[in-house]
């Protein structure tokens, strides 16, 4: 299934696209606080969701057997299991 619109593989590029007026992005407050304060970005909602301590590795299903993704996922899981904190 093809998605419409822009997709960024880099968080900084997605935020820069939002600053440039290309679209919207979901941002972590520490990374956008200066842009919000200066007016370069606007938070359309007062809602803020705490990130907590969970991180997720997400990818498109058709990439699940990609050798680079498998190697990265295996490396990541090995390191998380070694040092979960």
C-alpha positions in Angstrom: 0.0 0.0 0.0 1.4 3.4 -1.0 1.0 6.3 1.4 0.3 9.8 0.2 2.3 12.8 1.3 5.8 13.3 2.4 7.7 10.9 4.6 11.0 11.6 6.4 13.5 9.1 7.6 15.0 11.7 9.9 13.3 13.4 12.8 15.2 16.7 12.3 14.1 16.8 8.6 10.4 16.4 9.6 10.7 19.2 12.1 12.4 21.4 9.6 9.7 20.7 7.1 7.1 21.8 9.7 9.2 25.0 10.3 9.3 25.6 6.6 5.5 25.3 6.4 5.4 22.1 4.4 3.2 20.2 6.9 2.9 19.1 10.5 5.0 17.0 12.8 4.8 15.5 16.2 7.6 16.8 18.2 9.3 16.1 21.6 9.1 19.2 23.7 12.8 19.6 24.3 13.4 19.7 20.6 10.7 22.2 19.7 10.5 24.5 22.7 12.7 27.2 21.1 10.7 27.0 17.9 7.4 27.3 19.8 8.7 30.2 21.9 9.9 32.1 18.8 6.7 31.4 16.9 8.4 29.4 14.2 6.1 26.5 15.2 2.7 26.5 16.8 1.2 23.8 19.0 -2.4 23.4 17.6 -3.6 21.7 20.8 -3.0 22.1 24.5 -2.8 18.4 24.8 0.7 17.0 25.6 1.3 13.3 25.9 4.1 12.3 28.3 6.6 10.1 26.6 7.4 8.0 29.6 10.1 5.4 29.2 8.8 3.5 26.3 10.4 3.5 22.8 9.2 1.6 19.8 10.9 0.4 16.7 8.3 0.8 13.9 8.6 -0.1 10.3 6.5 -1.1 7.3 5.5 -4.8 7.3 7.1 -5.4 3.9 10.5 -4.3 5.3 10.5 -7.0 8.1 12.9 -9.3 6.3 15.2 -6.5 5.0 18.8 -7.5 6.0 19.8 -4.1 7.3 16.6 -3.8 9.4 17.0 -7.3 10.8 20.7 -6.5 11.7 19.7 -3.3 13.4 16.7 -4.8 15.2 18.9 -7.7 16.5 21.7 -5.2 17.6 19.1 -3.0 19.3 17.4 -5.9 21.2 20.8 -7.3 22.3 21.8 -3.9 23.8 18.4 -3.3 25.4 18.5 -6.7 27.1 22.1 -6.0 28.3 21.3 -2.6 29.7 17.5 -2.0 30.0 17.9 1.2 32.0 
